Amino acid sequence: MAATTLSHDDARRVYDRIGSFQDSQAFYEDKTTDELVAHGAFNTATRIFEFGCGTGRFAETLLRRLPETATYKGIDLSPTMVGLARDRLAPFGSRVEIALSQGGAPVLEPEGSCDRWVSTFVLDLLCDNDIDQVLAEAHRMLVPDGLLCLASLSTGSTWCSRMMASAWSAVHQMRADLVGGCRPLELRSHLAADQWEIQRYAAHAPFCIPSEAIVARRL
């Protein structure tokens, strides 16, 4: 049975309601996002784009490690999240731009406008068709050899994590809003071999909650 995902309007309402509580998920997200920091070669990045910046917590981590000349743009469909991110990232001044989006693929962003394209625990809110559209835009936005850095819930690689993924999927199928609209999935299946070269893949399951990190080079 195909997953029933939240509409953009429903997702906006959920994340406006969640607000800064989103940061409480660090206990299972950080081990996976740390993989992106370690393997995304951000020390040589110049222009970073984040799809679904949330509260700006991950962006703050990146900006503390980026060259001082590097710029960052993040978008989010939730006005609450945009406000939180702007406040959090204000110390970085003009290097940072946070914009409100309509929730779809970033079709208005310029071609070749970034060398790192980031999304953490956002694509797992989307249906398969929307994921493919977003990744097509990521490919268009990245310069050749730019890096795609993704983190999401996954279907699990151990007995415990697979059981958790199965239970999570069951709740998502009944009431997607109860799990923030997120669902376990396999992002690697969305990365076409003629467009992306996977350079790093890592699976983690703190507290049996399965997630995956992917760093892929744009071909």
C-alpha positions as MATLAB code, in Angstrom:
seq = 'MAATTLSHDDARRVYDRIGSFQDSQAFYEDKTTDELVAHGAFNTATRIFEFGCGTGRFAETLLRRLPETATYKGIDLSPTMVGLARDRLAPFGSRVEIALSQGGAPVLEPEGSCDRWVSTFVLDLLCDNDIDQVLAEAHRMLVPDGLLCLASLSTGSTWCSRMMASAWSAVHQMRADLVGGCRPLELRSHLAADQWEIQRYAAHAPFCIPSEAIVARRL';
ca = [
       0.000    0.000    0.000;
       1.376    3.388   -0.989;
       2.095    5.797    1.846;
      -0.395    8.634    2.290;
       1.696   11.720    2.923;
       0.629   15.069    4.328;
      -0.333   17.850    1.948;
       1.850   20.959    2.014;
      -0.856   22.821    3.941;
      -1.187   20.019    6.499;
       2.603   19.804    6.902;
       2.748   23.582    7.428;
       0.129   23.350   10.181;
       1.962   20.467   11.878;
       5.323   22.239   11.921;
       3.853   25.585   12.913;
       2.401   23.734   15.903;
       5.571   21.769   16.729;
       7.839   24.836   16.657;
      11.029   24.541   18.687;
       9.931   21.105   19.970;
      11.420   19.834   16.707;
      14.866   20.150   18.315;
      13.937   17.434   20.822;
      14.499   14.854   18.069;
      18.252   15.437   18.277;
      18.638   12.232   20.302;
      18.167   10.116   17.170;
      18.898   12.622   14.383;
      22.340   13.886   15.412;
      24.271   10.657   14.880;
      23.087   10.645   11.276;
      23.533   14.348   10.563;
      27.028   14.125   12.067;
      27.856   11.822    9.129;
      27.007   14.650    6.733;
      29.195   17.098    8.634;
      32.075   14.617    8.631;
      31.849   13.572    4.982;
      30.289   16.561    3.183;
      33.625   18.401    2.770;
      32.035   21.556    4.138;
      35.468   23.028    4.835;
      35.728   23.709    1.090;
      32.082   24.713    0.545;
      31.227   28.182   -0.754;
      27.447   28.168   -1.288;
      25.119   25.941    0.744;
      21.413   25.431    0.134;
      19.171   23.637    2.628;
      15.743   22.303    1.706;
      13.664   22.400    4.886;
      15.839   24.315    7.341;
      13.492   23.817   10.309;
      14.658   25.701   13.403;
      18.110   26.287   11.885;
      19.822   23.926   14.326;
      21.716   21.970   11.657;
      22.518   25.166    9.749;
      24.079   26.614   12.902;
      26.276   23.524   13.182;
      27.401   23.958    9.574;
      27.986   27.695    9.773;
      30.304   27.286   12.743;
      32.481   25.035   10.570;
      32.220   26.741    7.190;
      34.808   29.129    5.764;
      33.875   32.674    6.748;
      33.326   33.524    3.081;
      30.755   30.745    2.577;
      27.078   31.651    2.251;
      23.978   29.716    3.270;
      20.363   29.779    2.095;
      17.631   27.773    3.776;
      13.959   27.475    2.922;
      11.010   26.072    4.861;
       7.265   25.956    4.370;
       6.489   26.765    8.024;
       6.429   30.454    9.014;
       7.136   29.392   12.609;
      10.264   27.494   11.559;
      11.414   30.359    9.341;
      11.117   32.761   12.280;
      13.023   30.431   14.606;
      15.770   29.882   12.021;
      16.166   33.607   11.344;
      16.526   34.319   15.062;
      18.979   31.480   15.594;
      21.168   32.360   12.619;
      21.073   36.146   13.026;
      24.643   36.206   14.476;
      25.943   35.098   11.064;
      24.636   38.262    9.436;
      24.469   38.720    5.691;
      26.007   35.301    5.002;
      22.579   33.779    5.748;
      19.259   33.973    3.922;
      16.130   32.225    5.208;
      13.060   32.193    2.981;
       9.498   30.930    3.258;
       8.586   28.351    0.610;
       5.345   26.844   -0.631;
       6.597   23.348    0.172;
       7.221   22.054   -3.332;
      10.425   21.495   -5.290;
      12.621   24.646   -5.355;
      12.045   25.348   -9.038;
      12.742   29.087   -8.754;
      16.285   28.672   -7.416;
      18.995   29.463  -10.016;
      20.789   26.722  -11.905;
      24.272   25.998  -10.571;
      23.646   28.184   -7.522;
      25.223   25.957   -4.837;
      28.023   23.479   -4.263;
      26.358   21.760   -1.280;
      22.668   20.836   -1.325;
      21.409   19.684    2.054;
      18.193   18.209    3.405;
      17.854   16.452    6.750;
      14.740   14.573    7.834;
      12.561   16.382    5.309;
      12.359   14.209    2.193;
      10.764   11.487    4.322;
       7.689   13.738    4.555;
       7.189   13.620    0.791;
       5.576   11.131   -1.574;
       7.885    9.315   -3.986;
       6.987   11.553   -6.927;
       7.714   14.709   -4.927;
      11.051   13.283   -3.749;
      12.052   12.679   -7.363;
      11.048   16.222   -8.337;
      13.007   17.732   -5.446;
      16.111   15.688   -6.275;
      15.843   16.713   -9.931;
      15.974   20.335   -8.776;
      18.911   19.540   -6.495;
      20.794   18.175   -9.505;
      19.985   21.316  -11.496;
      21.000   23.648   -8.662;
      24.317   21.964   -7.881;
      27.476   22.761   -9.795;
      29.217   19.748  -11.412;
      30.897   17.654   -8.687;
      28.831   19.455   -6.031;
      27.678   17.328   -3.113;
      24.182   16.230   -2.181;
      23.922   15.660    1.598;
      20.790   13.857    2.795;
      19.522   12.364    6.042;
      16.186   10.651    6.565;
      14.338    7.944    8.403;
      15.024    4.535    6.885;
      13.526    1.062    6.846;
      16.195   -0.327    9.174;
      19.123   -2.722    8.942;
      18.738   -4.694   12.183;
      15.878   -6.687   13.699;
      15.169   -3.975   16.256;
      15.304   -1.096   13.777;
      13.167   -2.938   11.214;
      10.528   -3.566   13.877;
      10.588    0.122   14.804;
      10.305    1.126   11.133;
       7.345   -1.210   10.686;
       5.563    0.238   13.727;
       6.358    3.802   12.618;
       4.970    3.077    9.133;
       1.782    1.665   10.628;
       1.214    4.839   12.669;
       2.022    6.971    9.615;
      -0.533    5.082    7.555;
      -3.249    5.715   10.149;
      -2.354    9.283   11.278;
       0.668   10.766    9.523;
       0.498   13.929   11.637;
       1.256   11.923   14.794;
       4.775   11.256   13.497;
       5.284   14.712   12.016;
       4.406   13.376    8.566;
       7.708   11.468    8.377;
       7.944    7.854    7.201;
      10.707    5.279    6.844;
      12.004    4.961    3.278;
      15.088    4.106    1.197;
      16.479    7.274   -0.353;
      19.148    5.453   -2.339;
      16.463    4.117   -4.667;
      15.760    7.711   -5.750;
      19.347    8.479   -6.771;
      19.837    7.634  -10.455;
      23.268    6.142  -11.162;
      23.752    8.384  -14.216;
      23.203   11.525  -12.107;
      24.714   10.747   -8.711;
      27.753    8.911   -7.393;
      27.237    7.876   -3.782;
      30.387    8.649   -1.829;
      29.159    7.895    1.673;
      26.279    5.839    2.996;
      25.740    5.169    6.695;
      22.853    3.600    8.594;
      22.233    4.302   12.276;
      19.551    3.282   14.752;
      19.900    5.009   18.124;
      17.124    3.768   20.416;
      16.205    1.462   17.489;
      14.989    4.424   15.390;
      16.488    3.785   11.933;
      17.939    6.554    9.814;
      20.419    6.917    6.976;
      22.937    9.476    5.756;
      23.918    9.861    2.107;
      26.589   12.029    0.526;
      26.494   11.861   -3.278;
      28.480   13.684   -5.942;
      26.576   15.337   -8.789;
      27.610   13.857  -12.128;
];
